[in-house]
Amino acid sequence: MTTRTTPTVVRFNAAFMLAGFDAPQPPGEYRVDIDEEALEGASRTAWRLVATFIHLPAISAKGYTRQIVSIEPATLKAALVEDRRQP
């Protein structure tokens, strides 16, 4: 089965907290990876969302260590909308 990962960058202007996180995350840019798998058809290929991950700075680690956390796309979208509403 064919898979693909589409990386993107999202920006939070204020600290944010998402379900499943241990602590609020600082404002800044965060990489988000969207993993999809191909659904092969007779005439075309469709893609089905498999997972979405956000790359976080590790809170307790020093240096360039990062955490990669699975996240629901709707949760991420709602957090970004809320971030845009803040003054």
Sequence and secondary structure as in RCSB ss.txt:
>XXXX:A:sequence
MTTRTTPTVVRFNAAFMLAGFDAPQPPGEYRVDIDEEALEGASRTAWRLVATFIHLPAISAKGYTRQIVSIEPAT
LKAALVEDRRQP
>XXXX:A:secstr
  EEEEEEEEEESS B  TT SS B SEEEEEEEEEEEEE SS EEEEEEEEEEEEE SS  TT EEEEE  HHH
HHHHHHHHHH  
